[in-house]
Amino acid sequence: MIYQDPLAYLLGLEGIALLDAWAGDHDREFTDTRLAEIRRLLDDEALRDRGVFAERVSTVLAYEQQSAGYDAEAGGGLFATDEPVVAEYLSGREPGVALDAACGTGRYAEFLARRGHRVIGVDSSPDMIAFARRRVPDGEFRVGELDRLPLPDDSADVIVCALALVHVPSLHPVLAEFARVLRPGGDLVISDLHHELVTRGSVITARGPAGEPCIAATYRHQLGDYLRPALSLGLQVRRCEEPRAVPSASRPPEPATGIGDWQDWPWSLMDYLPSAARAAGGRPSLVIWHFQLPAA
């Protein structure tokens, strides 16, 4: 069970900003402003006793509810951030068999099909797969798990896995499957939520049968958590980026007057305290890896 308190979240943003000031990123006026805001937050009646308990649930349940609006709501600036990087990583790659692992609604399946690849998509959510099939009618889509891919050895020239490994507790079994399925000389591109963004509250939410708050199981992987298993499996690192998300133009210029419903957190909380959110927001949103399996 996860306990989420809006006051604790806002104080956390202030704390991140103050640590940056401690490191020399800001001046005394900035620090005094943050401390004054903290005093105001502690006296804010709107933030008292607003904590919520949320249950961890499977991604299948969470994405069943998210599938219809996922592309419009869940991607935010993340899609605009990772797609140019992935396109650059795969530029010049000859068309072949491409696996969209954890394909979701088929965002990268479509991306790969447009580049001439024969696309296979795998996802654990039948609801997401249904959207992917409509999006890429010529693709081949299968329900399956990342650590037990329904593909034979050496069957893919390219694997793309986007915004999915954040839901995997241990990366080695999944990367082992990618290495098994990838042909020698093949490319593996992984785009994933950065652990900094997960800490700041970017998770997939859902509602239980009685409307109770639920959060898809989410894990904060450090860079070494990807690198250690990848190297042990013979994958070579070609590139790695840690970009910040493309800023949204929809942010209100003035602080919001309310904190919103739990399912709107943490974004509505950031609007409640935009100055601290901006100050604490200069951290990576994604980690994007390009691995390659050496040619035989």
C-alpha positions in Angstrom: 0.0 0.0 0.0 1.3 3.5 -0.9 0.4 6.6 1.1 0.4 9.8 -0.8 0.0 13.1 1.0 -0.2 16.4 -1.1 1.4 18.4 1.6 4.3 15.9 1.8 4.7 16.1 -2.0 4.8 19.9 -2.1 7.3 20.0 0.7 9.4 17.5 -1.2 9.5 19.8 -4.2 10.6 22.6 -1.9 13.2 20.3 -0.5 14.6 19.4 -3.9 14.8 23.1 -4.8 16.5 23.9 -1.5 19.1 21.2 -2.0 19.9 22.7 -5.4 20.4 26.1 -3.7 22.6 24.4 -1.1 24.7 23.1 -4.0 25.1 26.7 -5.4 22.4 26.8 -8.1 20.4 29.6 -6.5 21.0 32.7 -4.3 19.8 33.7 -0.8 16.6 35.4 -2.1 15.6 32.1 -3.7 16.3 30.2 -0.4 14.3 32.7 1.6 11.4 32.5 -0.8 11.3 28.7 -0.5 11.4 28.8 3.3 8.5 31.3 3.3 6.5 29.1 1.0 7.1 26.1 3.3 5.7 28.1 6.3 2.7 29.0 4.2 2.2 25.4 3.1 2.3 24.2 6.7 -0.5 26.6 7.6 -2.6 25.9 4.5 -5.9 24.4 5.6 -6.6 23.0 2.1 -3.7 20.6 2.6 -4.6 19.2 6.0 -5.6 15.5 6.2 -5.8 15.0 2.4 -3.6 11.9 2.3 -4.7 8.9 0.1 -3.9 5.2 0.3 -3.3 3.6 -3.1 -2.9 -0.1 -3.8 -0.3 -1.4 -6.2 -2.0 -3.4 -9.0 -0.9 -5.2 -12.2 -0.2 -3.3 -15.3 -2.9 -5.3 -17.1 -5.6 -3.9 -14.8 -4.2 -0.3 -15.0 -3.8 -0.2 -18.7 -7.2 -1.7 -19.3 -8.6 1.5 -17.9 -5.9 3.7 -19.6 -6.0 2.2 -23.1 -8.7 4.4 -24.7 -7.1 7.7 -23.7 -3.5 6.7 -23.2 -2.0 8.4 -26.2 -3.6 11.7 -25.4 -3.3 11.7 -21.7 -0.4 9.5 -20.5 2.3 10.4 -23.0 2.3 14.1 -22.4 5.7 15.5 -23.5 7.4 12.1 -23.2 6.3 11.0 -26.7 7.7 14.2 -28.2 10.9 13.7 -26.3 11.8 10.1 -27.1 10.6 9.8 -30.7 13.3 12.1 -32.2 16.0 10.3 -30.3 14.8 6.9 -31.3 14.6 8.0 -34.9 18.2 9.2 -34.7 19.4 6.0 -33.2 17.7 3.9 -35.9 18.6 6.3 -38.8 20.2 4.4 -41.6 19.0 1.0 -40.4 17.9 -1.2 -43.3 14.3 -2.4 -43.0 13.9 -5.9 -41.5 11.9 -7.6 -38.8 11.2 -5.2 -35.9 9.7 -6.0 -32.5 7.8 -3.4 -30.6 8.1 -4.9 -27.2 5.4 -3.7 -24.8 3.8 -2.1 -27.9 0.9 -0.5 -26.0 -1.4 1.2 -28.5 1.1 0.7 -31.3 3.0 4.0 -31.3 6.3 2.5 -32.2 4.8 -0.2 -34.3 3.5 2.5 -36.5 6.8 4.3 -36.4 8.7 1.2 -37.5 6.1 0.2 -40.1 6.5 3.6 -41.8 10.2 2.9 -42.1 9.6 -0.3 -44.0 10.0 -2.8 -41.2 7.8 -5.9 -40.9 6.4 -5.3 -37.4 5.7 -7.7 -34.6 4.1 -6.2 -31.4 3.9 -7.9 -28.0 2.1 -6.6 -25.0 0.6 -8.0 -21.8 -2.6 -5.9 -22.2 -5.2 -7.2 -24.6 -6.9 -3.8 -24.5 -3.8 -2.1 -25.7 -3.1 -4.7 -28.3 -6.6 -4.1 -29.7 -5.8 -0.4 -30.3 -2.4 -1.4 -31.9 -4.0 -3.7 -34.4 -6.3 -1.0 -35.6 -3.4 1.5 -35.8 -1.2 -0.9 -37.7 -3.4 -3.3 -39.7 -0.4 -5.0 -41.4 1.4 -5.7 -38.1 1.5 -9.0 -36.3 0.4 -8.6 -32.6 0.6 -11.1 -29.8 -0.3 -11.0 -26.1 2.8 -11.9 -24.1 5.2 -11.0 -21.3 8.5 -9.3 -21.8 10.4 -12.0 -19.9 8.8 -14.7 -22.0 8.6 -13.3 -25.5 6.5 -15.4 -27.9 9.2 -15.3 -30.6 12.0 -17.7 -31.6 15.7 -17.1 -31.2 17.4 -14.7 -33.6 14.2 -13.5 -35.1 14.3 -9.7 -34.9 16.6 -7.2 -36.5 15.4 -4.3 -34.4 13.7 -4.2 -31.0 12.2 -1.1 -29.5 10.8 -1.0 -26.0 9.3 2.3 -24.8 8.1 3.4 -21.4 7.6 -0.2 -20.1 10.6 -1.4 -18.2 9.6 1.0 -15.4 7.0 -1.7 -14.6 9.6 -4.5 -14.4 11.1 -5.3 -11.0 14.2 -7.0 -12.4 15.7 -6.0 -15.8 18.0 -9.0 -16.4 15.2 -11.5 -17.4 13.8 -9.0 -19.9 17.1 -8.0 -21.4 18.0 -11.7 -21.6 14.9 -12.2 -23.8 15.8 -9.2 -25.9 19.3 -10.6 -26.5 17.9 -14.1 -27.3 15.4 -12.7 -29.9 17.8 -10.2 -31.4 19.8 -11.3 -34.4 23.6 -10.7 -34.5 24.2 -7.1 -35.6 20.7 -6.1 -34.4 19.7 -3.0 -32.6 18.0 -2.7 -29.3 16.5 0.7 -28.4 15.0 1.3 -24.9 13.2 4.4 -23.8 12.2 4.4 -20.2 11.0 6.7 -17.5 13.9 8.1 -15.6 14.0 7.2 -11.9 14.0 11.0 -11.2 10.6 11.3 -13.0 9.1 8.3 -11.1 10.2 9.9 -7.8 8.4 13.1 -8.8 5.2 11.1 -9.3 4.9 10.0 -12.9 3.0 6.7 -12.5 0.0 5.0 -14.2 -3.1 5.3 -12.0 -6.4 3.4 -12.0 -9.5 2.8 -9.9 -10.5 -0.4 -8.2 -14.0 -1.9 -8.3 -15.3 0.4 -5.6 -13.4 3.4 -7.0 -10.5 3.0 -4.7 -7.1 4.5 -5.8 -4.7 2.1 -7.5 -1.2 2.5 -9.0 0.4 0.3 -11.5 3.5 -1.4 -10.1 6.4 0.9 -10.8 10.1 0.7 -10.1 12.9 3.2 -10.1 15.8 1.8 -12.1 19.2 3.4 -11.8 21.4 3.5 -14.9 23.5 0.7 -13.7 20.4 -1.5 -13.4 20.2 -1.5 -17.3 23.9 -1.5 -17.9 25.0 -4.4 -15.8 22.7 -7.1 -17.3 23.1 -5.7 -20.8 26.9 -6.0 -20.7 26.7 -9.4 -19.1 24.5 -10.6 -22.0 27.0 -9.4 -24.7 25.1 -6.3 -25.7 27.2 -3.3 -26.6 26.3 0.3 -25.7 26.1 2.6 -28.7 24.5 5.6 -27.1 22.6 6.8 -24.0 20.7 10.0 -23.5 18.9 11.4 -20.4 16.6 14.1 -21.9 14.1 16.3 -20.1 10.6 16.2 -21.4 9.4 18.7 -23.9 7.6 21.4 -21.9 3.9 21.5 -22.1 2.3 24.8 -23.3 -0.8 24.1 -21.2 0.6 25.0 -17.8 -1.3 27.9 -16.2 0.9 31.0 -15.6 -0.6 31.6 -12.1 -0.8 29.2 -9.2 -3.9 27.0 -9.2 -6.4 27.7 -6.4 -7.0 24.0 -5.6 -5.0 20.7 -5.5 -7.4 18.7 -7.6 -8.5 15.1 -7.3 -6.0 12.4 -6.4 -6.0 11.1 -9.9 -4.8 14.5 -11.1 -1.8 14.4 -8.8 1.1 15.2 -9.1 0.4 17.5 -12.1 -2.3 19.5 -10.3 0.0 19.8 -7.3 2.7 21.3 -9.4 0.2 23.9 -10.6 -0.6 24.6 -7.0 3.1 25.5 -6.4 4.5 26.3 -9.9 7.5 28.3 -8.8 8.9 25.4 -6.7 7.9 22.9 -9.3 9.9 24.7 -11.9 12.8 25.1 -9.6 12.8 21.3 -8.8 12.0 20.2 -12.3 15.4 20.5 -14.0 16.0 16.8 -14.0 15.9 14.0 -16.6 12.5 12.6 -17.6 13.7 9.7 -19.7 16.7 7.5 -20.2 17.1 6.3 -23.8 19.6 3.5 -24.6 20.9 2.2 -27.9 22.4 -1.3 -27.5 23.7 -3.5 -30.3 24.3 -7.2 -30.5 27.7 -7.7 -32.2 27.6 -9.3 -35.6 28.6 -13.0 -35.7 
